[in-house]
């Protein structure tokens, strides 16, 4: 029993130290990530939203060009056959 108690205490102390070390590493990691994001000045969520907005605008323009082409082809065809 005399050997068991010190081993249990040592194991508990080691487990607590590991938990504290993991928490400290997580804090350092988060700080580094925040610092990198602040330096880069890029917000990925904002950039993704802008990309979707530009994609929708591009698709709308492509649809407008396609519709204009159809209208002009119809007009040219009616002039040639009319």
Phi, psi and omega in degrees: 000327181294330180279326184295316184297311178297325178293319179295319178295317179296319179295317178297317179297321179294317179297319178295320179295319178297317178297318178295320180295319179296319178296319179295318179296322178295320178296317178297317179299315180295321178296318179295319178297316178297318180297317179298316180295323179292323180288317183289332179068021182246125175258111187296324178295317180295318180295322178295319178296318178296320180298318177296321179296315179292324178296317179295321178295319178298316179296322178294318178295319179298320178294320179295319178295317179297318179294318178297319179298317179297317180297314181294321178296319178295317179297314179297317180296321181289327178289318181292324184263353187266000000 
